[in-house]
Amino acid sequence: MGVIGFNNLDSVNYMIPKLTTVSVPTACLGEEAVRLISEILETPDYPVRKVLFPTELMIRDSLRDKT
């Protein structure tokens, strides 16, 4: 069994075992959110759309194969 976290917080490096996590570009996510909110406020019929961001799986000790 393994445990995976989300957002690659600095505190994962101090956990034992070190936590495997998914790293997301939080600054880009925030910038896009502000941009979209602004567009939605200016355009009431703004279409719903999907926005994708790159992620990276940071494999650490909590997910290592122990065999």
Phi and psi in degrees as a GROMACS rama.xvg file:
@    title "Ramachandran Plot"
@    xaxis  label "Phi"
@    yaxis  label "Psi"
@TYPE xy
-134.35  163.574  GLY-2
-125.261  134.74  VAL-3
-126.916  135.695  ILE-4
-102.276  -177.805  GLY-5
-135.663  133.814  PHE-6
99.3837  0.383094  ASN-7
48.0214  50.9612  ASN-8
-65.9258  150.96  LEU-9
-58.7314  -29.9427  ASP-10
-65.3172  -18.8015  SER-11
-64.431  -24.099  VAL-12
-72.521  -13.8803  ASN-13
-101.406  -1.8153  TYR-14
-84.7631  152.002  MET-15
-124.553  115.994  ILE-16
-72.6758  159.962  PRO-17
-60.5821  133.604  LYS-18
-80.9653  125.869  LEU-19
-67.2031  140.141  THR-20
-148.494  161.411  THR-21
-99.7845  122.343  VAL-22
-91.5364  130.571  SER-23
-124.893  148.912  VAL-24
-80.289  83.3418  PRO-25
-61.9614  -35.8998  THR-26
-64.2632  -45.1202  ALA-27
-63.7071  -39.6296  CYS-28
-61.894  -44.1685  LEU-29
-65.3049  -43.4403  GLY-30
-61.0733  -43.5655  GLU-31
-66.5581  -38.115  GLU-32
-61.5382  -45.0296  ALA-33
-63.5557  -42.5602  VAL-34
-62.5665  -44.5409  ARG-35
-66.3501  -40.7445  LEU-36
-61.3597  -42.659  ILE-37
-60.8096  -46.275  SER-38
-62.9917  -40.6284  GLU-39
-65.6312  -40.3286  ILE-40
-66.9635  -33.5305  LEU-41
-81.9369  -24.6477  GLU-42
-128.475  94.7961  THR-43
-56.2307  -32.2112  PRO-44
-98.8844  30.4296  ASP-45
-58.5021  127.71  TYR-46
-71.6908  145.537  PRO-47
-69.7119  135.545  VAL-48
-146.265  161.928  ARG-49
-98.8374  134.446  LYS-50
-118.45  126.479  VAL-51
-108.649  141.858  LEU-52
-123.154  146.967  PHE-53
-71.1007  144.308  PRO-54
-130.075  164.197  THR-55
-140.387  130.853  GLU-56
-83.535  117.398  LEU-57
-98.5542  94.4606  MET-58
-78.4131  123.408  ILE-59
-128.854  -161.42  ARG-60
-64.5314  -25.6121  ASP-61
-72.8779  -5.82705  SER-62
-128.735  4.7252  LEU-63
-68.6005  143.173  ARG-64
-70.966  123.32  ASP-65
-96.2878  10.3026  LYS-66
